[in-house]
């Protein structure tokens, strides 16, 4: 992916004032471990994330590079997982699809949130994008408002995150 997009000036909205809207998109900078929810008008909500470890791991029967891939995705399903450490108290998992295929990647909480977000750097997941409970609540509402289909971009290093929200969907 070549991140050459028109320059836009992000217009931030405080988390307490954010309201999910139809057409919202998510951009995740996997270098800075920062996520952005972006309205169609360019208004943004930024939030910390934890992304994949930059090493090979063996996890749930697979051995792979745990670095979160750079891609354009769609969140197309929501699961409730029983593992409340890996997936946090709610067990919510918003699954990422790539080229209309289900992947093992997604957004979720983590049972020991403070530990996950206090330590730096936050390259700690097995490839998924981990968010705090309050952000998961917002992502869950965004998924519902967008009728089960949310556009997501993950990229390593983003100069202008709002501009990535306007990548044409394929």
ZAMI-480432 format. One record per residue (C-alpha): residue in one letter; x, y, z negated. Coordinates in nm, 3 decimals. Layout:
<node><residu>A</residu><xx>X</xx><yy>Y</yy><zz>Z</zz></node>
...
//
This chain:
<node><residu>X</residu><xx>0.000</xx><yy>0.000</yy><zz>0.000</zz></node>
<node><residu>X</residu><xx>0.139</xx><yy>0.342</yy><zz>0.091</zz></node>
<node><residu>X</residu><xx>0.006</xx><yy>0.605</yy><zz>-0.151</zz></node>
<node><residu>X</residu><xx>-0.015</xx><yy>0.895</yy><zz>0.095</zz></node>
<node><residu>X</residu><xx>-0.345</xx><yy>1.063</yy><zz>0.020</zz></node>
<node><residu>X</residu><xx>-0.480</xx><yy>1.417</yy><zz>0.024</zz></node>
<node><residu>X</residu><xx>-0.378</xx><yy>1.622</yy><zz>-0.279</zz></node>
<node><residu>X</residu><xx>-0.655</xx><yy>1.682</yy><zz>-0.529</zz></node>
<node><residu>X</residu><xx>-0.640</xx><yy>1.855</yy><zz>-0.862</zz></node>
<node><residu>X</residu><xx>-0.781</xx><yy>1.628</yy><zz>-1.132</zz></node>
<node><residu>X</residu><xx>-1.040</xx><yy>1.793</yy><zz>-1.352</zz></node>
<node><residu>X</residu><xx>-1.037</xx><yy>1.610</yy><zz>-1.686</zz></node>
<node><residu>X</residu><xx>-1.344</xx><yy>1.535</yy><zz>-1.896</zz></node>
<node><residu>X</residu><xx>-1.310</xx><yy>1.451</yy><zz>-2.269</zz></node>
<node><residu>X</residu><xx>-1.395</xx><yy>1.090</yy><zz>-2.353</zz></node>
<node><residu>X</residu><xx>-1.691</xx><yy>1.193</yy><zz>-2.573</zz></node>
<node><residu>X</residu><xx>-1.847</xx><yy>1.378</yy><zz>-2.277</zz></node>
<node><residu>X</residu><xx>-1.789</xx><yy>1.114</yy><zz>-2.007</zz></node>
<node><residu>X</residu><xx>-2.104</xx><yy>0.975</yy><zz>-1.845</zz></node>
<node><residu>X</residu><xx>-2.080</xx><yy>0.685</yy><zz>-1.600</zz></node>
<node><residu>X</residu><xx>-2.204</xx><yy>0.774</yy><zz>-1.251</zz></node>
<node><residu>X</residu><xx>-2.276</xx><yy>0.590</yy><zz>-0.928</zz></node>
<node><residu>X</residu><xx>-1.961</xx><yy>0.591</yy><zz>-0.716</zz></node>
<node><residu>X</residu><xx>-1.715</xx><yy>0.606</yy><zz>-1.007</zz></node>
<node><residu>X</residu><xx>-1.381</xx><yy>0.444</yy><zz>-0.933</zz></node>
<node><residu>X</residu><xx>-1.091</xx><yy>0.330</yy><zz>-1.146</zz></node>
<node><residu>X</residu><xx>-0.722</xx><yy>0.393</yy><zz>-1.080</zz></node>
<node><residu>X</residu><xx>-0.453</xx><yy>0.228</yy><zz>-1.293</zz></node>
<node><residu>X</residu><xx>-0.094</xx><yy>0.348</yy><zz>-1.291</zz></node>
<node><residu>X</residu><xx>0.092</xx><yy>0.031</yy><zz>-1.390</zz></node>
<node><residu>X</residu><xx>0.419</xx><yy>0.224</yy><zz>-1.432</zz></node>
<node><residu>X</residu><xx>0.288</xx><yy>0.479</yy><zz>-1.685</zz></node>
<node><residu>X</residu><xx>0.028</xx><yy>0.236</yy><zz>-1.827</zz></node>
<node><residu>X</residu><xx>-0.242</xx><yy>0.496</yy><zz>-1.779</zz></node>
<node><residu>X</residu><xx>-0.590</xx><yy>0.441</yy><zz>-1.642</zz></node>
<node><residu>X</residu><xx>-0.826</xx><yy>0.691</yy><zz>-1.481</zz></node>
<node><residu>X</residu><xx>-1.200</xx><yy>0.679</yy><zz>-1.433</zz></node>
<node><residu>X</residu><xx>-1.285</xx><yy>0.914</yy><zz>-1.149</zz></node>
<node><residu>X</residu><xx>-1.619</xx><yy>1.061</yy><zz>-1.043</zz></node>
<node><residu>X</residu><xx>-1.686</xx><yy>1.128</yy><zz>-0.674</zz></node>
<node><residu>X</residu><xx>-1.636</xx><yy>1.500</yy><zz>-0.742</zz></node>
<node><residu>X</residu><xx>-1.280</xx><yy>1.435</yy><zz>-0.868</zz></node>
<node><residu>X</residu><xx>-1.351</xx><yy>1.479</yy><zz>-1.241</zz></node>
<node><residu>X</residu><xx>-1.140</xx><yy>1.232</yy><zz>-1.439</zz></node>
<node><residu>X</residu><xx>-1.114</xx><yy>1.052</yy><zz>-1.770</zz></node>
<node><residu>X</residu><xx>-0.766</xx><yy>0.927</yy><zz>-1.852</zz></node>
<node><residu>X</residu><xx>-0.699</xx><yy>0.648</yy><zz>-2.101</zz></node>
<node><residu>X</residu><xx>-0.410</xx><yy>0.426</yy><zz>-2.210</zz></node>
<node><residu>X</residu><xx>-0.389</xx><yy>0.070</yy><zz>-2.080</zz></node>
<node><residu>X</residu><xx>-0.161</xx><yy>-0.227</yy><zz>-2.133</zz></node>
<node><residu>X</residu><xx>-0.063</xx><yy>-0.407</yy><zz>-1.814</zz></node>
<node><residu>X</residu><xx>0.134</xx><yy>-0.717</yy><zz>-1.721</zz></node>
<node><residu>X</residu><xx>0.471</xx><yy>-0.814</yy><zz>-1.855</zz></node>
<node><residu>X</residu><xx>0.749</xx><yy>-0.769</yy><zz>-1.601</zz></node>
<node><residu>X</residu><xx>0.865</xx><yy>-1.130</yy><zz>-1.619</zz></node>
<node><residu>X</residu><xx>0.766</xx><yy>-1.485</yy><zz>-1.536</zz></node>
<node><residu>X</residu><xx>0.534</xx><yy>-1.653</yy><zz>-1.786</zz></node>
<node><residu>X</residu><xx>0.363</xx><yy>-1.987</yy><zz>-1.828</zz></node>
<node><residu>X</residu><xx>0.007</xx><yy>-1.930</yy><zz>-1.945</zz></node>
<node><residu>X</residu><xx>-0.315</xx><yy>-2.134</yy><zz>-1.927</zz></node>
<node><residu>X</residu><xx>-0.152</xx><yy>-2.402</yy><zz>-1.714</zz></node>
<node><residu>X</residu><xx>0.007</xx><yy>-2.165</yy><zz>-1.459</zz></node>
<node><residu>X</residu><xx>0.359</xx><yy>-2.026</yy><zz>-1.422</zz></node>
<node><residu>X</residu><xx>0.371</xx><yy>-1.691</yy><zz>-1.244</zz></node>
<node><residu>X</residu><xx>0.505</xx><yy>-1.336</yy><zz>-1.245</zz></node>
<node><residu>X</residu><xx>0.284</xx><yy>-1.156</yy><zz>-1.501</zz></node>
<node><residu>X</residu><xx>0.336</xx><yy>-0.809</yy><zz>-1.349</zz></node>
<node><residu>X</residu><xx>-0.008</xx><yy>-0.664</yy><zz>-1.269</zz></node>
<node><residu>X</residu><xx>-0.034</xx><yy>-0.668</yy><zz>-0.885</zz></node>
<node><residu>X</residu><xx>-0.062</xx><yy>-0.347</yy><zz>-0.681</zz></node>
<node><residu>X</residu><xx>-0.391</xx><yy>-0.378</yy><zz>-0.493</zz></node>
<node><residu>X</residu><xx>-0.730</xx><yy>-0.242</yy><zz>-0.410</zz></node>
<node><residu>X</residu><xx>-0.987</xx><yy>-0.450</yy><zz>-0.596</zz></node>
<node><residu>X</residu><xx>-1.354</xx><yy>-0.465</yy><zz>-0.682</zz></node>
<node><residu>X</residu><xx>-1.499</xx><yy>-0.545</yy><zz>-1.022</zz></node>
<node><residu>X</residu><xx>-1.781</xx><yy>-0.779</yy><zz>-0.923</zz></node>
<node><residu>X</residu><xx>-1.862</xx><yy>-0.983</yy><zz>-1.232</zz></node>
<node><residu>X</residu><xx>-1.877</xx><yy>-0.968</yy><zz>-1.608</zz></node>
<node><residu>X</residu><xx>-1.809</xx><yy>-1.267</yy><zz>-1.831</zz></node>
<node><residu>X</residu><xx>-1.823</xx><yy>-1.312</yy><zz>-2.206</zz></node>
<node><residu>X</residu><xx>-1.526</xx><yy>-1.518</yy><zz>-2.324</zz></node>
<node><residu>X</residu><xx>-1.514</xx><yy>-1.714</yy><zz>-2.649</zz></node>
<node><residu>X</residu><xx>-1.149</xx><yy>-1.631</yy><zz>-2.726</zz></node>
<node><residu>X</residu><xx>-1.186</xx><yy>-1.320</yy><zz>-2.942</zz></node>
<node><residu>X</residu><xx>-0.812</xx><yy>-1.267</yy><zz>-2.978</zz></node>
<node><residu>X</residu><xx>-0.727</xx><yy>-1.256</yy><zz>-2.607</zz></node>
<node><residu>X</residu><xx>-1.056</xx><yy>-1.088</yy><zz>-2.507</zz></node>
<node><residu>X</residu><xx>-1.125</xx><yy>-0.886</yy><zz>-2.821</zz></node>
<node><residu>X</residu><xx>-1.422</xx><yy>-0.895</yy><zz>-3.056</zz></node>
<node><residu>X</residu><xx>-1.681</xx><yy>-0.859</yy><zz>-2.778</zz></node>
<node><residu>X</residu><xx>-1.524</xx><yy>-1.116</yy><zz>-2.545</zz></node>
<node><residu>X</residu><xx>-1.615</xx><yy>-0.894</yy><zz>-2.247</zz></node>
<node><residu>X</residu><xx>-1.417</xx><yy>-0.956</yy><zz>-1.928</zz></node>
<node><residu>X</residu><xx>-1.475</xx><yy>-0.748</yy><zz>-1.614</zz></node>
<node><residu>X</residu><xx>-1.330</xx><yy>-0.966</yy><zz>-1.339</zz></node>
<node><residu>X</residu><xx>-1.134</xx><yy>-0.821</yy><zz>-1.048</zz></node>
<node><residu>X</residu><xx>-1.201</xx><yy>-0.954</yy><zz>-0.699</zz></node>
<node><residu>X</residu><xx>-0.956</xx><yy>-0.917</yy><zz>-0.411</zz></node>
<node><residu>X</residu><xx>-1.075</xx><yy>-0.958</yy><zz>-0.052</zz></node>
<node><residu>X</residu><xx>-1.409</xx><yy>-1.084</yy><zz>-0.191</zz></node>
<node><residu>X</residu><xx>-1.232</xx><yy>-1.365</yy><zz>-0.380</zz></node>
<node><residu>X</residu><xx>-1.246</xx><yy>-1.406</yy><zz>-0.756</zz></node>
<node><residu>X</residu><xx>-0.907</xx><yy>-1.364</yy><zz>-0.929</zz></node>
<node><residu>X</residu><xx>-0.784</xx><yy>-1.442</yy><zz>-1.281</zz></node>
<node><residu>X</residu><xx>-0.730</xx><yy>-1.066</yy><zz>-1.334</zz></node>
<node><residu>X</residu><xx>-0.965</xx><yy>-0.823</yy><zz>-1.501</zz></node>
<node><residu>X</residu><xx>-1.023</xx><yy>-0.562</yy><zz>-1.770</zz></node>
<node><residu>X</residu><xx>-1.067</xx><yy>-0.668</yy><zz>-2.131</zz></node>
<node><residu>X</residu><xx>-1.006</xx><yy>-0.573</yy><zz>-2.492</zz></node>
<node><residu>X</residu><xx>-0.759</xx><yy>-0.743</yy><zz>-2.725</zz></node>
<node><residu>X</residu><xx>-0.815</xx><yy>-0.869</yy><zz>-3.079</zz></node>
<node><residu>X</residu><xx>-0.519</xx><yy>-0.680</yy><zz>-3.226</zz></node>
<node><residu>X</residu><xx>-0.581</xx><yy>-0.350</yy><zz>-3.050</zz></node>
<node><residu>X</residu><xx>-0.365</xx><yy>-0.132</yy><zz>-3.277</zz></node>
<node><residu>X</residu><xx>-0.062</xx><yy>-0.357</yy><zz>-3.232</zz></node>
<node><residu>X</residu><xx>-0.112</xx><yy>-0.368</yy><zz>-2.855</zz></node>
<node><residu>X</residu><xx>-0.133</xx><yy>0.009</yy><zz>-2.815</zz></node>
<node><residu>X</residu><xx>0.108</xx><yy>0.125</yy><zz>-3.086</zz></node>
<node><residu>X</residu><xx>0.413</xx><yy>-0.056</yy><zz>-2.946</zz></node>
<node><residu>X</residu><xx>0.593</xx><yy>0.083</yy><zz>-2.644</zz></node>
<node><residu>X</residu><xx>0.622</xx><yy>0.007</yy><zz>-2.363</zz></node>
<node><residu>X</residu><xx>0.279</xx><yy>-0.147</yy><zz>-2.316</zz></node>
<node><residu>X</residu><xx>0.377</xx><yy>-0.416</yy><zz>-2.063</zz></node>
<node><residu>X</residu><xx>0.224</xx><yy>-0.692</yy><zz>-2.275</zz></node>
<node><residu>X</residu><xx>-0.059</xx><yy>-0.865</yy><zz>-2.092</zz></node>
<node><residu>X</residu><xx>-0.043</xx><yy>-1.178</yy><zz>-1.882</zz></node>
<node><residu>X</residu><xx>-0.139</xx><yy>-0.963</yy><zz>-1.582</zz></node>
<node><residu>X</residu><xx>-0.478</xx><yy>-0.825</yy><zz>-1.683</zz></node>
<node><residu>X</residu><xx>-0.551</xx><yy>-0.466</yy><zz>-1.776</zz></node>
<node><residu>X</residu><xx>-0.614</xx><yy>-0.433</yy><zz>-2.149</zz></node>
<node><residu>X</residu><xx>-0.813</xx><yy>-0.137</yy><zz>-2.278</zz></node>
<node><residu>X</residu><xx>-0.934</xx><yy>-0.015</yy><zz>-2.615</zz></node>
<node><residu>X</residu><xx>-1.288</xx><yy>-0.099</yy><zz>-2.730</zz></node>
<node><residu>X</residu><xx>-1.423</xx><yy>0.253</yy><zz>-2.664</zz></node>
<node><residu>X</residu><xx>-1.293</xx><yy>0.242</yy><zz>-2.305</zz></node>
<node><residu>X</residu><xx>-1.433</xx><yy>-0.109</yy><zz>-2.255</zz></node>
<node><residu>X</residu><xx>-1.772</xx><yy>0.030</yy><zz>-2.359</zz></node>
<node><residu>X</residu><xx>-1.738</xx><yy>0.299</yy><zz>-2.089</zz></node>
<node><residu>X</residu><xx>-1.620</xx><yy>0.049</yy><zz>-1.825</zz></node>
<node><residu>X</residu><xx>-1.913</xx><yy>-0.178</yy><zz>-1.912</zz></node>
<node><residu>X</residu><xx>-2.156</xx><yy>0.112</yy><zz>-1.857</zz></node>
<node><residu>X</residu><xx>-1.975</xx><yy>0.205</yy><zz>-1.533</zz></node>
<node><residu>X</residu><xx>-2.016</xx><yy>-0.154</yy><zz>-1.409</zz></node>
<node><residu>X</residu><xx>-2.389</xx><yy>-0.144</yy><zz>-1.489</zz></node>
<node><residu>X</residu><xx>-2.449</xx><yy>0.200</yy><zz>-1.331</zz></node>
<node><residu>X</residu><xx>-2.266</xx><yy>0.088</yy><zz>-1.017</zz></node>
<node><residu>X</residu><xx>-2.483</xx><yy>-0.223</yy><zz>-0.991</zz></node>
<node><residu>X</residu><xx>-2.199</xx><yy>-0.468</yy><zz>-1.042</zz></node>
<node><residu>X</residu><xx>-1.946</xx><yy>-0.331</yy><zz>-0.795</zz></node>
<node><residu>X</residu><xx>-1.669</xx><yy>-0.089</yy><zz>-0.897</zz></node>
<node><residu>X</residu><xx>-1.372</xx><yy>0.003</yy><zz>-0.677</zz></node>
<node><residu>X</residu><xx>-1.033</xx><yy>-0.027</yy><zz>-0.852</zz></node>
<node><residu>X</residu><xx>-0.681</xx><yy>0.065</yy><zz>-0.739</zz></node>
<node><residu>X</residu><xx>-0.371</xx><yy>-0.056</yy><zz>-0.924</zz></node>
<node><residu>X</residu><xx>-0.043</xx><yy>0.105</yy><zz>-0.827</zz></node>
<node><residu>X</residu><xx>0.306</xx><yy>0.126</yy><zz>-0.979</zz></node>
<node><residu>X</residu><xx>0.364</xx><yy>0.499</yy><zz>-1.018</zz></node>
<node><residu>X</residu><xx>0.103</xx><yy>0.758</yy><zz>-0.921</zz></node>
<node><residu>X</residu><xx>0.178</xx><yy>1.126</yy><zz>-0.873</zz></node>
<node><residu>X</residu><xx>-0.182</xx><yy>1.235</yy><zz>-0.820</zz></node>
<node><residu>X</residu><xx>-0.425</xx><yy>0.977</yy><zz>-0.959</zz></node>
<node><residu>X</residu><xx>-0.741</xx><yy>1.157</yy><zz>-0.852</zz></node>
<node><residu>X</residu><xx>-0.640</xx><yy>1.138</yy><zz>-0.486</zz></node>
<node><residu>X</residu><xx>-0.627</xx><yy>0.757</yy><zz>-0.504</zz></node>
<node><residu>X</residu><xx>-0.998</xx><yy>0.748</yy><zz>-0.584</zz></node>
<node><residu>X</residu><xx>-1.072</xx><yy>0.843</yy><zz>-0.228</zz></node>
<node><residu>X</residu><xx>-0.896</xx><yy>0.551</yy><zz>-0.062</zz></node>
<node><residu>X</residu><xx>-1.143</xx><yy>0.422</yy><zz>0.199</zz></node>
<node><residu>X</residu><xx>-1.297</xx><yy>0.091</yy><zz>0.098</zz></node>
<node><residu>X</residu><xx>-1.222</xx><yy>-0.196</yy><zz>0.331</zz></node>
//
